[in-house]
Amino acid sequence: MIMSKVYLSSPHMSGNEQKYIQEAFDLNWIAPLGNNVNGFERELAEYNSMEHAAVVSSGTAAIHLALRLLDIGPSDNVFVSSLTFVATVNPVLYEGANPVFIDSEADTWNMSPEALKRAFVDAEREGTLPKAVIVVNLYGQSAKMDEIMDICDEYGVPVIEDAAESLGSEYKGQKSGTFGKFGVYSFNGNKIITTSGGGALVSNDDEAIQKARFLSTQARDPAPHYEHSEVGYNYRMSNIVAGVGRGQLEVLDERVNQRRAVFDRYYEAFKVIDGFEFQPELEGTFSNRWLTALTVDPKKAGITRDDIINALDEHNIEARPVWKPMHLQPLFEGCSYYTHNQDVSKQLFENGLCLPSGSNMSQDVQEKIIQIIRDLIPAN
């Protein structure tokens, strides 16, 4: 029987969003200003134990603002995780800078400290140290932030932590997105909480966040007329959207627990299958398990990742490969790339699979997904 469409990660409303939206209507604050914007920024910063937050139109916009605040421009180099979504890297191109890609490592699937260190050694020797490092926390799992921060601090290079997928995750008791000079979150429709579209930039630097707000509202100088002395952007989040975010943030911890429960059910079902390896949770970390991700070794499992995707699709169920690494994308042909010791990112892409992981997915639907996959496994 064909099921209703099951998405990889669909929005899950709390029921409280409408209260904040109605308040915005009652106050007639519909523009990118108002009580919900201020409240969402305050509550998001407090949740992550950060001093300041600026809510904007997307996580991409937040990364772009971070690059602007670090004065990154044409011919500058920026070290970036290769295994990520293109939104992590596009803002580097917006500023005319050069991305240098860093491979993943197996313990987290995130930026390899070994590869990062070699990239820095080469850059120092060549006189081309990067102006920033963008490290990504893939599918909710934190990178090895201690090692990465130590390397970047050694060379005096600021870190932008792309925590678009890891809001609510922790590394050694500290919230994801709070380690670098700037942290970035996304509230896209498929994220663990959503504002339909939106993002945030967080930092303990008050002056930087004030400048981010300035740049995100068309860089309007203080004057009775419209005065502009530098390039700005229409990036500010609306008061309506921020109201959705406030209602969502109230249930973030609950959504994390629900996503982790989804992961646990998949893990218990498939842990005995030879050739199935789930994305690890590094000791001392706590992943929000935004998506349940695993690799499928076709030689051991007797099926491929694509066999699973196709079988689920026949039942109207969405599953996807893991991100295609940026160093393999046509857009970035010719960019430098530092491998871990072998091309880990490429291997993860070739065999990696993301299963439906929505916090509002019923256990019955998940059991159906599990059974479809089990039916593919060749009998011993």
C-alpha positions as CSV (number, residue, x, y, z in Angstrom):
1,M,0.0,0.0,0.0
2,I,1.3,3.5,-0.9
3,M,1.6,5.6,2.2
4,S,1.0,9.4,2.5
5,K,4.2,11.2,1.7
6,V,6.8,10.7,4.5
7,Y,9.4,13.5,4.4
8,L,12.9,13.4,5.5
9,S,12.3,16.1,8.1
10,S,9.0,17.9,8.2
11,P,8.0,20.9,10.3
12,H,6.6,20.2,13.7
13,M,4.6,23.0,15.3
14,S,4.2,23.4,19.1
15,G,0.8,25.0,19.1
16,N,2.2,28.1,20.8
17,E,3.4,29.9,17.7
18,Q,0.0,31.4,17.0
19,K,0.0,33.3,20.3
20,Y,3.1,35.2,19.3
21,I,1.9,35.8,15.8
22,Q,-1.4,37.2,17.1
23,E,0.5,39.5,19.4
24,A,2.4,40.9,16.5
25,F,-0.9,41.5,14.7
26,D,-2.5,43.1,17.7
27,L,0.4,45.5,18.0
28,N,0.6,45.9,14.3
29,W,4.3,45.1,14.3
30,I,4.6,43.2,11.0
31,A,7.9,44.7,9.8
32,P,11.4,43.3,10.5
33,L,11.3,45.0,14.0
34,G,9.3,44.4,17.1
35,N,8.7,42.5,20.3
36,N,9.1,39.0,18.7
37,V,12.4,39.9,17.0
38,N,13.7,41.2,20.3
39,G,12.3,38.4,22.3
40,F,13.5,35.7,19.9
41,E,17.1,37.1,19.9
42,R,17.1,37.4,23.7
43,E,15.7,33.9,24.3
44,L,18.0,32.2,21.7
45,A,21.0,33.8,23.2
46,E,19.9,32.8,26.7
47,Y,19.3,29.2,25.6
48,N,22.8,28.9,24.2
49,S,24.4,30.8,27.1
50,M,25.6,33.5,24.7
51,E,25.6,37.3,25.2
52,H,24.0,38.3,21.9
53,A,22.0,37.1,18.8
54,A,20.8,38.6,15.6
55,V,18.0,36.9,13.8
56,V,18.0,37.1,10.0
57,S,16.4,35.7,6.9
58,S,18.5,32.5,6.7
59,G,21.5,30.7,8.0
60,T,23.2,31.6,4.7
61,A,22.7,35.3,5.5
62,A,24.1,34.7,8.9
63,I,27.3,33.2,7.5
64,H,27.6,36.0,5.0
65,L,27.3,38.6,7.8
66,A,30.0,36.8,9.8
67,L,32.3,37.0,6.8
68,R,31.6,40.7,6.3
69,L,32.2,41.3,10.0
70,L,35.6,39.6,9.7
71,D,36.4,41.8,6.7
72,I,36.9,39.0,4.3
73,G,37.1,40.0,0.7
74,P,38.6,39.2,-2.7
75,S,41.6,36.9,-2.8
76,D,41.3,36.0,0.9
77,N,41.3,32.3,1.8
78,V,38.7,30.7,4.0
79,F,39.1,27.1,5.2
80,V,35.7,25.3,5.1
81,S,34.4,21.8,5.8
82,S,34.0,19.9,2.5
83,L,31.2,17.6,3.7
84,T,28.3,20.2,3.9
85,F,25.5,21.8,2.1
86,V,26.5,24.5,-0.5
87,A,25.0,27.2,1.7
88,T,28.0,27.0,4.0
89,V,30.3,28.0,1.1
90,N,28.3,30.3,-1.2
91,P,28.8,33.3,1.1
92,V,32.6,32.9,0.6
93,L,32.0,33.4,-3.1
94,Y,29.7,36.4,-2.4
95,E,32.8,38.2,-1.0
96,G,35.1,37.0,-3.8
97,A,37.2,34.9,-1.4
98,N,38.7,31.5,-2.1
99,P,37.3,28.4,-0.3
100,V,39.9,25.8,0.8
101,F,38.2,22.5,1.6
102,I,39.0,20.3,4.6
103,D,38.1,16.7,4.7
104,S,36.1,14.9,7.4
105,E,37.3,12.2,9.8
106,A,35.5,9.1,10.8
107,D,34.8,9.8,14.5
108,T,32.4,12.6,13.8
109,W,32.1,12.9,10.0
110,N,33.1,16.5,10.5
111,M,36.3,18.6,9.9
112,S,39.5,16.6,10.4
113,P,41.9,18.3,12.8
114,E,44.7,16.5,11.0
115,A,43.8,17.8,7.6
116,L,43.2,21.2,9.1
117,K,46.6,21.3,10.6
118,R,48.3,20.4,7.4
119,A,46.4,23.1,5.6
120,F,47.6,25.6,8.1
121,V,51.2,24.4,7.8
122,D,51.1,24.8,4.1
123,A,49.4,28.2,4.3
124,E,51.9,29.6,6.7
125,R,54.8,28.4,4.6
126,E,53.2,30.0,1.5
127,G,52.2,33.2,3.3
128,T,48.5,32.6,2.6
129,L,46.9,32.0,6.0
130,P,43.1,32.0,5.9
131,K,41.1,34.9,7.2
132,A,38.6,32.5,8.8
133,V,37.7,28.8,9.3
134,I,34.1,27.7,8.9
135,V,33.5,24.4,10.7
136,V,30.3,22.5,10.2
137,N,28.4,20.3,12.7
138,L,26.9,17.7,10.4
139,Y,23.4,16.2,11.1
140,G,23.6,17.5,14.7
141,Q,27.0,16.0,15.6
142,S,29.6,18.4,16.9
143,A,33.1,18.4,15.3
144,K,36.1,18.0,17.5
145,M,36.0,21.6,18.7
146,D,38.8,21.4,21.3
147,E,41.3,20.3,18.7
148,I,40.0,22.6,16.0
149,M,39.9,25.7,18.3
150,D,43.5,24.9,19.5
151,I,44.8,24.9,15.9
152,C,42.9,28.0,14.9
153,D,44.0,29.8,18.1
154,E,47.6,28.8,17.4
155,Y,47.5,30.7,14.1
156,G,45.2,33.5,15.3
157,V,42.4,32.7,12.9
158,P,38.8,33.2,13.9
159,V,36.2,30.4,13.7
160,I,32.7,30.6,12.3
161,E,30.8,27.6,13.7
162,D,28.1,26.5,11.2
163,A,25.6,24.9,13.6
164,A,22.7,25.1,11.2
165,E,22.0,21.4,11.8
166,S,23.0,21.2,15.4
167,L,20.9,23.6,17.5
168,G,20.4,21.9,20.8
169,S,23.5,19.7,20.6
170,E,26.3,19.9,23.0
171,Y,30.1,19.4,23.1
172,K,31.5,18.7,26.6
173,G,28.5,20.4,28.2
174,Q,28.7,23.5,26.0
175,K,26.0,24.3,23.4
176,S,26.8,23.8,19.8
177,G,27.5,27.0,17.9
178,T,29.1,28.8,20.8
179,F,32.8,28.0,20.4
180,G,34.0,30.3,17.7
181,K,33.9,34.1,17.2
182,F,30.5,33.5,15.6
183,G,27.9,30.8,15.6
184,V,25.3,30.3,12.9
185,Y,21.9,28.6,13.2
186,S,19.2,27.8,10.6
187,F,15.5,27.7,11.0
188,N,14.7,26.4,7.5
189,G,11.5,24.3,7.1
190,N,13.3,21.0,7.6
191,K,15.4,22.0,10.7
192,I,14.8,20.7,14.3
193,I,12.9,23.9,14.9
194,T,11.7,26.2,12.1
195,T,10.5,29.7,11.3
196,S,9.6,28.5,7.8
197,G,12.8,30.3,6.7
198,G,15.3,32.1,8.9
199,G,18.6,32.0,10.7
200,A,20.6,33.6,13.4
201,L,24.1,34.8,14.2
202,V,25.3,34.5,17.8
203,S,28.4,36.0,19.5
204,N,29.7,37.3,22.7
205,D,30.9,40.4,20.8
206,D,28.2,43.1,21.4
207,E,29.7,45.5,18.8
208,A,29.8,42.8,16.1
209,I,26.2,41.8,16.6
210,Q,25.1,45.5,16.6
211,K,27.0,45.8,13.3
212,A,25.3,42.6,12.0
213,R,21.9,44.2,12.7
214,F,23.0,47.4,10.9
215,L,24.2,45.5,7.8
216,S,21.1,43.3,7.7
217,T,18.8,46.4,7.6
218,Q,20.4,47.9,4.4
219,A,23.3,49.6,6.4
220,R,21.2,52.7,7.0
221,D,23.3,55.3,8.8
222,P,21.7,57.4,11.6
223,A,20.1,60.3,9.9
224,P,16.6,61.8,9.4
225,H,16.8,60.8,5.8
226,Y,18.1,57.6,4.1
227,E,21.9,57.8,4.3
228,H,24.2,54.9,3.3
229,S,28.0,54.8,3.5
230,E,28.5,51.0,2.9
231,V,26.8,48.1,1.3
232,G,24.0,46.5,3.3
233,Y,21.5,43.7,2.9
234,N,17.8,43.0,3.4
235,Y,18.5,40.2,5.8
236,R,16.5,41.1,8.9
237,M,13.9,38.5,10.2
238,S,10.3,39.7,10.3
239,N,8.4,40.1,13.5
240,I,5.8,37.5,12.3
241,V,8.5,34.9,11.5
242,A,10.2,35.6,14.8
243,G,7.0,34.8,16.6
244,V,7.0,31.4,15.0
245,G,10.5,31.0,16.3
246,R,9.6,31.9,19.8
247,G,6.9,29.2,19.9
248,Q,9.3,26.7,18.4
249,L,12.2,27.5,20.8
250,E,9.9,26.6,23.7
251,V,9.9,23.0,22.6
252,L,13.4,22.6,21.3
253,D,14.6,20.2,24.1
254,E,11.5,18.1,23.5
255,R,12.2,18.0,19.8
256,V,15.8,16.9,20.5
257,N,14.6,14.1,22.7
258,Q,12.1,13.0,20.0
259,R,14.8,13.0,17.3
260,R,17.1,11.0,19.5
261,A,14.3,8.5,20.1
262,V,13.9,8.1,16.3
263,F,17.6,7.4,16.0
264,D,17.5,4.9,18.8
265,R,14.7,2.9,17.2
266,Y,16.6,2.8,13.9
267,Y,19.8,1.8,15.7
268,E,18.2,-1.0,17.7
269,A,16.6,-2.3,14.5
270,F,19.8,-2.3,12.4
271,K,22.7,-2.5,14.7
272,V,23.1,-6.3,14.0
273,I,23.1,-5.9,10.2
274,D,26.6,-6.3,8.9
275,G,27.6,-3.4,6.8
276,F,25.4,-0.8,8.5
277,E,27.4,1.9,10.4
278,F,25.6,4.8,12.0
279,Q,27.1,8.3,12.3
280,P,29.0,8.1,15.6
281,E,28.3,10.2,18.7
282,L,31.7,11.3,19.9
283,E,32.4,10.7,23.6
284,G,31.5,13.8,25.6
285,T,29.1,15.1,23.0
286,F,25.3,15.1,22.8
287,S,23.9,15.1,19.3
288,N,20.4,16.4,18.5
289,R,20.3,13.6,15.9
290,W,18.6,16.1,13.5
291,L,18.8,13.3,10.8
292,T,19.6,9.7,11.4
293,A,22.6,9.1,9.1
294,L,24.4,5.8,8.4
295,T,26.7,4.2,5.8
296,V,25.8,1.0,3.9
297,D,28.7,-1.2,2.8
298,P,27.3,-3.1,-0.2
299,K,29.8,-5.9,0.1
300,K,28.8,-6.7,3.7
301,A,25.1,-5.8,3.6
302,G,24.4,-7.3,0.2
303,I,22.4,-4.1,-0.8
304,T,23.4,-0.6,-1.7
305,R,22.4,2.8,-0.2
306,D,20.6,3.5,-3.5
307,D,18.6,0.2,-3.2
308,I,17.2,1.5,0.1
309,I,16.4,5.0,-1.3
310,N,14.6,3.5,-4.3
311,A,12.6,1.0,-2.2
312,L,11.5,3.7,0.2
313,D,10.6,5.9,-2.7
314,E,8.3,3.2,-4.1
315,H,6.3,3.6,-0.8
316,N,6.3,7.4,-1.0
317,I,9.0,7.8,1.6
318,E,11.8,10.3,1.2
319,A,15.4,9.3,2.0
320,R,18.6,10.9,0.6
321,P,22.3,10.4,0.2
322,V,24.5,12.4,2.6
323,W,25.7,15.7,1.3
324,K,27.9,15.6,-1.8
325,P,31.2,17.1,-0.7
326,M,32.0,20.6,-1.9
327,H,35.4,19.6,-3.4
328,L,33.4,17.3,-5.8
329,Q,31.0,19.9,-6.9
330,P,31.4,21.5,-10.4
331,L,31.1,25.0,-8.8
332,F,34.3,24.5,-6.9
333,E,36.4,22.7,-9.5
334,G,40.0,23.7,-9.0
335,C,39.8,24.6,-5.3
336,S,42.3,23.2,-2.9
337,Y,41.4,20.2,-0.8
338,Y,43.1,18.6,2.2
339,T,42.2,15.0,2.9
340,H,42.3,13.3,6.3
341,N,44.5,10.4,5.2
342,Q,42.2,9.2,2.6
343,D,39.2,10.9,1.1
344,V,36.7,10.3,4.0
345,S,34.2,12.8,2.7
346,K,34.0,11.1,-0.7
347,Q,33.5,7.7,1.0
348,L,30.8,8.9,3.2
349,F,29.0,10.4,0.2
350,E,29.3,7.2,-1.8
351,N,27.7,5.0,0.8
352,G,26.0,7.5,3.2
353,L,22.2,7.5,3.7
354,C,19.8,9.8,5.6
355,L,16.6,8.2,6.8
356,P,13.3,10.0,7.6
357,S,13.8,11.5,11.1
358,G,11.0,13.9,11.8
359,S,10.0,14.5,15.4
360,N,6.4,14.2,14.4
361,M,6.8,10.8,12.6
362,S,4.8,8.1,14.3
363,Q,6.3,4.9,15.5
364,D,4.0,3.0,13.2
365,V,5.4,4.8,10.2
366,Q,9.0,4.3,11.4
367,E,8.3,0.6,11.9
368,K,7.0,0.4,8.3
369,I,10.3,2.1,7.1
370,I,12.3,-0.4,9.1
371,Q,10.4,-3.3,7.7
372,I,10.9,-2.1,4.1
373,I,14.6,-2.0,4.7
374,R,14.8,-5.3,6.4
375,D,13.0,-7.0,3.5
376,L,15.8,-5.8,1.2
377,I,18.5,-7.6,3.3
378,P,19.5,-10.9,1.6
379,A,18.8,-14.0,3.7
380,N,21.9,-15.6,5.2
